[in-house]
Structure formats: C-alpha cells, structure tokens
C-alpha cells in the first residue's frame, strides 16, 4: 500500500520574456468600372445648332458619381469653324478631385468592328489617371472627328451615331488584419469530471484519508497534480497503487480537491 504526503509549494516567478507583437496592412488602389451607350438619332437635324452647343446623354452612375456624355455636332471651339465634331465625358454630380480613366468609342455600324477608340485603359499613363476638379469638369476631344469624313463613314448609319463611354473611377482602401470574434461558452469539463467521480465508473485507484476510502481515476489525478503523476506513473512510483494512504490531510479537504 503506497503512502503520499502533501506539502505546500511556493510559486516560482515567471522568467518568460515579454510577448512581442507584429502587425501589417495593405493599401490597394483599383478602378470601379462602368459603361454607357449613347445613341444619337437624327444627326442631320442636329447639325447647325451652333458651335459650343451640345447633345447630352442621360446621366449614369459609376463609382459613386454621376456622369454624362456631351456630343457637339458643330464642335466645341469656334476656331475650328464647325469642321470637327467634339466629344466629351463630364462629371455630372458633386465631387472634388475625382480621379478616373476614360474610354470614348464611336461604334462602327457596318459590322466590321472598326471602331474609333480613344482610351486610357490598357496602357501606362505618364501622369496617371485624369483628375476632374469639380462638377462639370470634362475630358474628351475638341477635334474628335472631322465632320465631312464622319458623314461618309460607317459610323453614321440611318442618320444615327452610336457612342460608348467607359469610366473607371480610381478607389483606394487600406486593409488591416481581419479580426474574428467568436463567443466561447464557459467550460463544463469540471462538472462532467465531477459526475464521473461521483458515479465511480472507471475508477482504478482508491485513497484512504483519515479512515475514509475515496475512489478516483489515475489519469485525471495525474493530469491535475505533479505529485499524483509522480506517485502513480513516475519512475519511482509505488508498486502497490490500488489503495494509497494519504497522510497529513483531513478527509473533507481531500474530497473537495478531487
């Protein structure tokens, strides 16, 4: 029959080094893209409306801003004497320093796909995206197409022009580490172990304390106490561990510690 004595041990100061932390973040800049197709029917009747006069598309939304296409049948500049048509894309909503990429396309209506394209997309821009300072700011071409050539081209069909505009609004955001919050329920392991102890199922060791006998489980005791671990499984463990006498402890105190 083995014997075990309990003595209070003083806790040792922690010698572990302070924990260090490292964080990171990433800035991403990309474009929010959208397009709008604008058909101009009755081109012949629109001619002669005057230099600087325009036909505007309905507004369309891209990247949180409204935009509109402006077509000038007699050109935007008086110095060209209505020799060219002008085409522009304009910021139609409130905004300051809106950075964007643009593409203006006059569609070939012959089915040959020989479109006339002016684009920021797919190439390196020396000075970066175009910046529109305020509502009404425009990007485009005063001399988009010579009018005499336009009127004999495949871009004009049944007195109709078809224009497509693509807008890519530049957006930047910074991403940090994602933090997930998971609610962890309180542990009920102690309750389960307590019920197991009360039931006596699987008990493989007994303790005699102050004349009372207590049944217990070796693995549970070894996991909770280095003293029991040495007594039950250590190299110098007692040969007879079926019933261990515990000295220097009262029975109620031992029972509460199981």
ABEGO torsion letter per residue (X at the ends): XBBBBBBBBBBBBBABBBBBBBBBBBBBBBBBBBBBBBBBBGAAAABGAEBGBBBBBBBBBBGGBBBBBBBBAAEABAAAGGABBBBBBBBABBEBGBBBBBBBBBBBAAGAGBBBBBBABGBBBAAEBBBBABBGBBBEBABABBAAAAAABAABBGGBBBBBBBBBBBBBBBBBBBBBBBBBBBBAAAAAAAAAAAAGBGBABBBBBGGBBBBBBAAAAAAABAAAAAAAABAABBABAABBBBBGBBAAAAAAAX
